[in-house]
Amino acid sequence: MDTVLPHIFYQNVNDALEWLRAAFGFMEHYRYGNPVSGAQVYLGDAYMMVSRARGKATPKELGYGTQSLTVFVDDVDAHYARAKLAGVRIVEDLHETAYGERQYGAEDCEGHHWLFSQHVQDVSPDEWGATIAQS
């Protein structure tokens, strides 16, 4: 959380917190407001804020995604199994990427797109077609 702390908006923070815990394993660090208007959650070293949408539309309401979040986990196969068991909508099956990550994509209860990933091999960016920027 020292570098980037994303804020994800949900219409119902309580429902989102329960869903994120049950489906993806996020743990709650703290919550605030009465009724609850926000909370900080974490999974491993990944922290994020869950906030009430307050006039903002969620991807589910918009009918399209607005961003994608990647969370690195220690055991992506176990995480994938947990998500499937919880009935999560899987939008990208578990696979290994050209850049050395094992990952899958999913949508949460309000349509936010997530990638859960585990680094499995070092691959130089030029091996999969990327160009390294010159400083």
ChimeraX commands (.cxc) that place a marker at each C-alpha (Angstrom):
marker #1 position 0.00,0.00,0.00 radius 0.5
marker #1 position 3.04,2.24,-0.06 radius 0.5
marker #1 position 2.77,2.91,-3.79 radius 0.5
marker #1 position -0.82,2.76,-5.05 radius 0.5
marker #1 position -4.05,2.43,-3.07 radius 0.5
marker #1 position -6.95,1.91,-5.49 radius 0.5
marker #1 position -10.47,2.97,-4.55 radius 0.5
marker #1 position -13.22,0.72,-5.90 radius 0.5
marker #1 position -16.83,1.92,-5.80 radius 0.5
marker #1 position -19.81,-0.24,-4.90 radius 0.5
marker #1 position -23.48,0.58,-4.44 radius 0.5
marker #1 position -23.63,-1.46,-1.22 radius 0.5
marker #1 position -20.38,-1.50,0.73 radius 0.5
marker #1 position -21.54,-4.13,3.26 radius 0.5
marker #1 position -22.58,-6.54,0.50 radius 0.5
marker #1 position -19.34,-5.88,-1.40 radius 0.5
marker #1 position -17.21,-6.55,1.68 radius 0.5
marker #1 position -18.92,-9.86,2.32 radius 0.5
marker #1 position -18.68,-10.85,-1.36 radius 0.5
marker #1 position -14.98,-9.93,-1.61 radius 0.5
marker #1 position -14.25,-11.94,1.55 radius 0.5
marker #1 position -16.20,-15.03,0.52 radius 0.5
marker #1 position -15.24,-15.09,-3.15 radius 0.5
marker #1 position -11.68,-13.73,-3.26 radius 0.5
marker #1 position -10.46,-14.00,0.35 radius 0.5
marker #1 position -10.01,-10.29,1.05 radius 0.5
marker #1 position -9.70,-9.44,4.75 radius 0.5
marker #1 position -11.06,-6.25,6.27 radius 0.5
marker #1 position -8.55,-3.87,7.89 radius 0.5
marker #1 position -11.06,-1.19,8.97 radius 0.5
marker #1 position -14.40,0.33,8.06 radius 0.5
marker #1 position -15.96,3.75,8.63 radius 0.5
marker #1 position -19.29,5.58,8.52 radius 0.5
marker #1 position -22.74,4.78,9.84 radius 0.5
marker #1 position -24.11,3.35,7.65 radius 0.5
marker #1 position -20.81,1.97,6.37 radius 0.5
marker #1 position -19.54,4.19,3.57 radius 0.5
marker #1 position -16.07,2.73,3.15 radius 0.5
marker #1 position -13.49,0.21,4.25 radius 0.5
marker #1 position -9.91,-0.81,3.63 radius 0.5
marker #1 position -9.35,-4.46,2.68 radius 0.5
marker #1 position -6.30,-6.52,1.83 radius 0.5
marker #1 position -5.26,-9.81,0.29 radius 0.5
marker #1 position -1.63,-10.64,1.01 radius 0.5
marker #1 position 0.27,-7.40,0.39 radius 0.5
marker #1 position -2.44,-5.88,-1.84 radius 0.5
marker #1 position -4.56,-3.19,-0.15 radius 0.5
marker #1 position -7.53,-1.28,-1.56 radius 0.5
marker #1 position -10.35,0.97,-0.45 radius 0.5
marker #1 position -13.97,-0.09,-0.92 radius 0.5
marker #1 position -16.21,2.98,-1.06 radius 0.5
marker #1 position -19.90,3.71,-1.53 radius 0.5
marker #1 position -20.55,4.81,-5.11 radius 0.5
marker #1 position -22.53,7.97,-4.18 radius 0.5
marker #1 position -23.81,8.91,-7.60 radius 0.5
marker #1 position -21.16,6.99,-9.50 radius 0.5
marker #1 position -22.21,4.04,-11.65 radius 0.5
marker #1 position -20.58,0.65,-11.28 radius 0.5
marker #1 position -19.47,-1.39,-14.32 radius 0.5
marker #1 position -22.55,-3.60,-13.91 radius 0.5
marker #1 position -24.80,-0.53,-14.16 radius 0.5
marker #1 position -22.83,0.95,-17.05 radius 0.5
marker #1 position -22.76,-2.31,-18.99 radius 0.5
marker #1 position -18.99,-2.14,-19.51 radius 0.5
marker #1 position -15.79,-2.24,-17.52 radius 0.5
marker #1 position -14.01,0.84,-16.32 radius 0.5
marker #1 position -10.69,-0.67,-15.16 radius 0.5
marker #1 position -8.96,-3.92,-14.32 radius 0.5
marker #1 position -7.11,-4.75,-11.13 radius 0.5
marker #1 position -4.31,-7.32,-10.90 radius 0.5
marker #1 position -3.62,-8.92,-7.53 radius 0.5
marker #1 position -0.64,-11.22,-7.09 radius 0.5
marker #1 position -1.31,-14.25,-4.92 radius 0.5
marker #1 position 0.97,-17.03,-3.65 radius 0.5
marker #1 position -1.11,-19.90,-5.08 radius 0.5
marker #1 position -3.23,-18.84,-8.05 radius 0.5
marker #1 position -4.50,-22.39,-8.64 radius 0.5
marker #1 position -5.99,-22.55,-5.13 radius 0.5
marker #1 position -7.37,-19.02,-5.49 radius 0.5
marker #1 position -9.00,-19.97,-8.80 radius 0.5
marker #1 position -10.57,-23.06,-7.20 radius 0.5
marker #1 position -11.93,-20.94,-4.34 radius 0.5
marker #1 position -13.43,-18.40,-6.74 radius 0.5
marker #1 position -15.07,-21.09,-8.86 radius 0.5
marker #1 position -16.49,-22.81,-5.76 radius 0.5
marker #1 position -17.95,-19.45,-4.66 radius 0.5
marker #1 position -19.71,-19.10,-8.03 radius 0.5
marker #1 position -17.59,-16.19,-9.27 radius 0.5
marker #1 position -18.06,-15.29,-12.94 radius 0.5
marker #1 position -14.78,-16.35,-14.55 radius 0.5
marker #1 position -14.08,-14.27,-17.68 radius 0.5
marker #1 position -10.60,-15.62,-18.45 radius 0.5
marker #1 position -9.71,-19.21,-17.58 radius 0.5
marker #1 position -6.55,-20.02,-15.67 radius 0.5
marker #1 position -3.59,-19.98,-18.06 radius 0.5
marker #1 position 0.07,-19.06,-18.37 radius 0.5
marker #1 position 0.85,-15.83,-20.20 radius 0.5
marker #1 position 3.66,-15.17,-22.66 radius 0.5
marker #1 position 5.24,-12.88,-20.08 radius 0.5
marker #1 position 5.54,-15.53,-17.35 radius 0.5
marker #1 position 2.44,-15.13,-15.20 radius 0.5
marker #1 position -0.13,-17.80,-14.36 radius 0.5
marker #1 position -3.44,-15.99,-14.05 radius 0.5
marker #1 position -7.19,-15.90,-14.45 radius 0.5
marker #1 position -9.75,-13.15,-14.88 radius 0.5
marker #1 position -13.01,-12.70,-12.99 radius 0.5
marker #1 position -15.82,-10.22,-12.41 radius 0.5
marker #1 position -17.00,-9.28,-8.95 radius 0.5
marker #1 position -20.54,-8.69,-7.70 radius 0.5
marker #1 position -20.78,-5.26,-9.36 radius 0.5
marker #1 position -18.90,-6.04,-12.58 radius 0.5
marker #1 position -15.37,-4.88,-11.69 radius 0.5
marker #1 position -12.74,-6.86,-13.61 radius 0.5
marker #1 position -10.00,-8.63,-11.65 radius 0.5
marker #1 position -6.91,-10.58,-12.64 radius 0.5
marker #1 position -5.37,-12.87,-10.05 radius 0.5
marker #1 position -1.83,-13.77,-10.95 radius 0.5
marker #1 position 1.25,-15.67,-9.81 radius 0.5
marker #1 position 4.71,-15.15,-11.26 radius 0.5
marker #1 position 5.95,-18.52,-12.60 radius 0.5
marker #1 position 8.90,-17.72,-14.85 radius 0.5
marker #1 position 11.15,-14.85,-15.83 radius 0.5
marker #1 position 10.66,-13.86,-19.46 radius 0.5
marker #1 position 12.46,-10.92,-21.01 radius 0.5
marker #1 position 9.99,-8.38,-22.45 radius 0.5
marker #1 position 11.65,-8.58,-25.88 radius 0.5
marker #1 position 10.90,-12.34,-25.96 radius 0.5
marker #1 position 7.16,-11.65,-26.08 radius 0.5
marker #1 position 7.21,-8.59,-28.30 radius 0.5
marker #1 position 7.52,-5.65,-25.93 radius 0.5
marker #1 position 9.96,-2.83,-26.41 radius 0.5
marker #1 position 11.98,-1.71,-23.41 radius 0.5
marker #1 position 11.94,2.08,-23.03 radius 0.5
marker #1 position 15.27,3.85,-23.20 radius 0.5
marker #1 position 15.92,6.25,-20.31 radius 0.5
marker link #1:1,2 radius 0.2
marker link #1:2,3 radius 0.2
marker link #1:3,4 radius 0.2
marker link #1:4,5 radius 0.2
marker link #1:5,6 radius 0.2
marker link #1:6,7 radius 0.2
marker link #1:7,8 radius 0.2
marker link #1:8,9 radius 0.2
marker link #1:9,10 radius 0.2
marker link #1:10,11 radius 0.2
marker link #1:11,12 radius 0.2
marker link #1:12,13 radius 0.2
marker link #1:13,14 radius 0.2
marker link #1:14,15 radius 0.2
marker link #1:15,16 radius 0.2
marker link #1:16,17 radius 0.2
marker link #1:17,18 radius 0.2
marker link #1:18,19 radius 0.2
marker link #1:19,20 radius 0.2
marker link #1:20,21 radius 0.2
marker link #1:21,22 radius 0.2
marker link #1:22,23 radius 0.2
marker link #1:23,24 radius 0.2
marker link #1:24,25 radius 0.2
marker link #1:25,26 radius 0.2
marker link #1:26,27 radius 0.2
marker link #1:27,28 radius 0.2
marker link #1:28,29 radius 0.2
marker link #1:29,30 radius 0.2
marker link #1:30,31 radius 0.2
marker link #1:31,32 radius 0.2
marker link #1:32,33 radius 0.2
marker link #1:33,34 radius 0.2
marker link #1:34,35 radius 0.2
marker link #1:35,36 radius 0.2
marker link #1:36,37 radius 0.2
marker link #1:37,38 radius 0.2
marker link #1:38,39 radius 0.2
marker link #1:39,40 radius 0.2
marker link #1:40,41 radius 0.2
marker link #1:41,42 radius 0.2
marker link #1:42,43 radius 0.2
marker link #1:43,44 radius 0.2
marker link #1:44,45 radius 0.2
marker link #1:45,46 radius 0.2
marker link #1:46,47 radius 0.2
marker link #1:47,48 radius 0.2
marker link #1:48,49 radius 0.2
marker link #1:49,50 radius 0.2
marker link #1:50,51 radius 0.2
marker link #1:51,52 radius 0.2
marker link #1:52,53 radius 0.2
marker link #1:53,54 radius 0.2
marker link #1:54,55 radius 0.2
marker link #1:55,56 radius 0.2
marker link #1:56,57 radius 0.2
marker link #1:57,58 radius 0.2
marker link #1:58,59 radius 0.2
marker link #1:59,60 radius 0.2
marker link #1:60,61 radius 0.2
marker link #1:61,62 radius 0.2
marker link #1:62,63 radius 0.2
marker link #1:63,64 radius 0.2
marker link #1:64,65 radius 0.2
marker link #1:65,66 radius 0.2
marker link #1:66,67 radius 0.2
marker link #1:67,68 radius 0.2
marker link #1:68,69 radius 0.2
marker link #1:69,70 radius 0.2
marker link #1:70,71 radius 0.2
marker link #1:71,72 radius 0.2
marker link #1:72,73 radius 0.2
marker link #1:73,74 radius 0.2
marker link #1:74,75 radius 0.2
marker link #1:75,76 radius 0.2
marker link #1:76,77 radius 0.2
marker link #1:77,78 radius 0.2
marker link #1:78,79 radius 0.2
marker link #1:79,80 radius 0.2
marker link #1:80,81 radius 0.2
marker link #1:81,82 radius 0.2
marker link #1:82,83 radius 0.2
marker link #1:83,84 radius 0.2
marker link #1:84,85 radius 0.2
marker link #1:85,86 radius 0.2
marker link #1:86,87 radius 0.2
marker link #1:87,88 radius 0.2
marker link #1:88,89 radius 0.2
marker link #1:89,90 radius 0.2
marker link #1:90,91 radius 0.2
marker link #1:91,92 radius 0.2
marker link #1:92,93 radius 0.2
marker link #1:93,94 radius 0.2
marker link #1:94,95 radius 0.2
marker link #1:95,96 radius 0.2
marker link #1:96,97 radius 0.2
marker link #1:97,98 radius 0.2
marker link #1:98,99 radius 0.2
marker link #1:99,100 radius 0.2
marker link #1:100,101 radius 0.2
marker link #1:101,102 radius 0.2
marker link #1:102,103 radius 0.2
marker link #1:103,104 radius 0.2
marker link #1:104,105 radius 0.2
marker link #1:105,106 radius 0.2
marker link #1:106,107 radius 0.2
marker link #1:107,108 radius 0.2
marker link #1:108,109 radius 0.2
marker link #1:109,110 radius 0.2
marker link #1:110,111 radius 0.2
marker link #1:111,112 radius 0.2
marker link #1:112,113 radius 0.2
marker link #1:113,114 radius 0.2
marker link #1:114,115 radius 0.2
marker link #1:115,116 radius 0.2
marker link #1:116,117 radius 0.2
marker link #1:117,118 radius 0.2
marker link #1:118,119 radius 0.2
marker link #1:119,120 radius 0.2
marker link #1:120,121 radius 0.2
marker link #1:121,122 radius 0.2
marker link #1:122,123 radius 0.2
marker link #1:123,124 radius 0.2
marker link #1:124,125 radius 0.2
marker link #1:125,126 radius 0.2
marker link #1:126,127 radius 0.2
marker link #1:127,128 radius 0.2
marker link #1:128,129 radius 0.2
marker link #1:129,130 radius 0.2
marker link #1:130,131 radius 0.2
marker link #1:131,132 radius 0.2
marker link #1:132,133 radius 0.2
marker link #1:133,134 radius 0.2
marker link #1:134,135 radius 0.2
view
